Amino acid sequence: MKPSAAELLDAIRALPLPQTRIMEVCGTHTMAIAEAGIRSLLS
């Protein structure tokens, strides 16, 4: 079973990392982020 986007985001937030930025590079990334509901999970 694949983890949900929310589960992946929780796992990423639990990592001991400095603040990280995710950048969209092209329109295909924008579409994939929107379709997966990831945008609503990010600040």
C-alpha positions as CSV (number, residue, x, y, z in Angstrom):
1,M,0.0,0.0,0.0
2,K,1.4,3.4,-1.0
3,P,1.6,6.1,1.8
4,S,-0.6,9.1,1.4
5,A,0.8,12.6,0.7
6,A,0.0,13.6,4.3
7,E,1.9,10.5,5.6
8,L,4.9,11.4,3.5
9,L,4.8,15.0,4.6
10,D,4.7,13.9,8.3
11,A,7.7,11.6,7.7
12,I,9.6,14.5,6.1
13,R,8.7,16.9,8.9
14,A,10.0,14.3,11.4
15,L,13.5,14.4,9.9
16,P,16.2,16.4,11.7
17,L,16.7,18.8,8.7
18,P,17.0,22.5,8.5
19,Q,14.1,24.4,6.9
20,T,13.7,23.1,3.3
21,R,12.2,24.7,0.3
22,I,10.6,22.7,-2.6
23,M,10.6,24.4,-6.0
24,E,8.4,23.6,-8.9
25,V,10.5,23.6,-12.1
26,C,7.9,23.2,-14.8
27,G,4.2,23.1,-15.5
28,T,4.1,19.3,-15.2
29,H,5.4,19.5,-11.6
30,T,2.7,22.1,-10.9
31,M,0.0,19.8,-12.3
32,A,1.3,16.8,-10.3
33,I,1.5,18.8,-7.1
34,A,-2.1,20.1,-7.6
35,E,-3.5,16.6,-8.5
36,A,-1.9,14.9,-5.5
37,G,-3.2,17.5,-3.1
38,I,0.3,18.4,-2.0
39,R,-0.1,22.2,-2.3
40,S,-2.7,22.2,0.5
41,L,-0.3,20.4,2.8
42,L,2.6,22.9,2.4
43,S,2.8,26.4,3.9
